Amino acid sequence: MWFQRLLVPAICVATGIVLAAWGDRTVSPVLADEKSPAAADTSSAKALLEAAKTAYEGYFKRRQVDVAAPNDSEFAYRWSRRWLKSERALDNAKEKRIAASAAHLERMRKLEAFEEKLVEQHFASKLELAPVKFYRIEAEQWVAEAKAR
């Protein structure tokens, strides 16, 4: 009887440990100095940069044409991060890291201003603005970290 009462919590704890360990292996920080095969090849790194830039800019072009289109600020954020990562893969010198981080910050400020405008026009809720504020603050931290390194 006591064994059955402990079995469920033990399974939950074990599952949590496995998921935490699995999550640590699959999620890598954006600003971590990673060595990827694409980073070694300049032409593919440039292609990745252009693809990320196109995806990010495409989001705003689509939204400007159709403000009633599905709002997905997470999409813009992810592609801006990929743009940042691609710039760093091309040149990881301190001044380039700072410039890339500052450019990402400007994109997040643009995204935040865009979302604020959508909220004012009642095309988005204040709830949708909260993550964008997080992205901007995070980008500010990344600029500070790039300057400190």
C-alpha positions in Angstrom: 0.0 0.0 0.0 2.7 2.5 1.0 4.6 1.4 -2.2 1.6 2.4 -4.4 1.4 5.9 -2.8 5.1 6.5 -3.5 5.1 5.1 -7.0 3.2 8.0 -8.7 5.4 10.8 -7.2 8.5 8.7 -8.0 7.4 8.4 -11.6 6.7 12.1 -11.8 10.1 13.0 -10.4 11.9 10.6 -12.7 10.0 12.0 -15.7 10.8 15.5 -14.7 14.5 14.7 -14.4 14.5 13.0 -17.8 12.7 15.9 -19.5 15.0 18.5 -17.9 18.1 16.6 -19.1 16.6 16.2 -22.5 15.7 19.9 -22.7 19.2 20.9 -21.8 20.6 19.0 -24.7 18.2 20.2 -27.3 18.0 23.9 -26.5 21.2 25.9 -26.9 21.5 29.6 -25.9 21.5 32.0 -28.8 24.7 33.8 -27.8 26.7 30.7 -26.9 29.9 30.5 -28.9 28.9 27.4 -30.9 30.9 25.9 -33.7 28.5 24.7 -36.3 29.4 23.3 -39.7 27.6 26.2 -41.4 29.8 28.7 -39.5 32.9 27.2 -41.0 31.6 27.7 -44.6 31.3 31.4 -45.4 29.0 31.0 -48.4 26.5 28.9 -46.4 26.7 31.3 -43.5 25.9 34.2 -45.8 23.0 32.2 -47.3 21.7 31.6 -43.7 22.0 35.3 -43.0 20.0 36.3 -46.1 17.3 33.7 -45.4 16.9 34.9 -41.8 16.8 38.6 -43.0 14.2 37.7 -45.7 12.0 35.9 -43.2 12.2 38.7 -40.6 11.5 41.5 -43.1 8.8 39.4 -44.8 6.9 39.4 -41.5 6.6 43.2 -41.5 5.8 43.4 -45.2 3.0 41.0 -44.7 1.7 42.8 -41.6 1.8 46.2 -43.3 -0.3 44.9 -46.2 -2.8 43.1 -44.0 -2.8 44.2 -40.3 -5.6 41.7 -39.7 -3.3 38.8 -40.6 -2.4 36.5 -37.8 -0.2 38.2 -35.3 3.0 36.2 -34.6 5.6 38.4 -33.0 7.4 35.2 -31.9 8.0 34.5 -35.6 9.7 37.8 -36.0 11.7 37.4 -32.8 13.0 33.9 -33.8 14.1 35.1 -37.2 15.8 38.2 -35.8 17.7 35.9 -33.4 18.7 33.7 -36.3 19.8 36.8 -38.2 21.9 37.7 -35.1 23.4 34.3 -34.9 24.2 34.3 -38.6 26.0 37.6 -38.4 28.0 36.3 -35.5 28.9 33.1 -37.5 30.4 35.3 -40.2 32.5 37.4 -37.8 32.6 37.0 -34.1 35.0 39.9 -33.4 34.0 42.0 -30.4 32.9 45.1 -32.5 30.9 42.8 -34.8 29.2 41.1 -31.9 28.3 44.5 -30.5 27.0 45.7 -33.8 25.0 42.5 -34.4 23.5 42.6 -30.9 22.7 46.3 -31.3 21.0 45.6 -34.7 18.9 42.9 -33.1 18.0 45.3 -30.3 16.8 47.8 -32.9 14.7 45.1 -34.6 13.1 44.3 -31.2 12.4 48.0 -30.6 10.8 48.1 -34.1 8.7 45.0 -33.2 7.7 46.5 -29.9 6.6 49.8 -31.5 4.7 47.9 -34.1 2.9 45.8 -31.5 2.1 48.9 -29.4 0.5 50.5 -32.5 -1.5 47.3 -33.1 -2.7 47.5 -29.5 -3.7 51.1 -29.9 -5.6 50.2 -33.1 -7.3 47.2 -31.3 -5.7 44.7 -33.7 -3.8 43.1 -30.8 -4.2 42.8 -27.0 -1.9 44.0 -24.3 -1.3 40.4 -23.5 0.4 40.1 -26.9 2.6 43.0 -26.1 4.2 41.5 -23.0 6.4 38.9 -24.8 7.7 41.7 -27.1 8.7 43.8 -24.2 10.6 40.7 -22.9 12.4 40.3 -26.3 13.4 44.0 -26.2 14.8 43.8 -22.6 16.6 40.5 -23.5 18.2 42.2 -26.5 19.3 45.1 -24.3 21.0 42.6 -22.0 22.7 40.9 -25.0 24.1 44.3 -26.1 25.5 44.9 -22.6 27.0 41.4 -22.5 28.6 41.9 -26.0 30.1 45.1 -24.8 31.4 43.5 -21.6 33.1 40.5 -23.3 
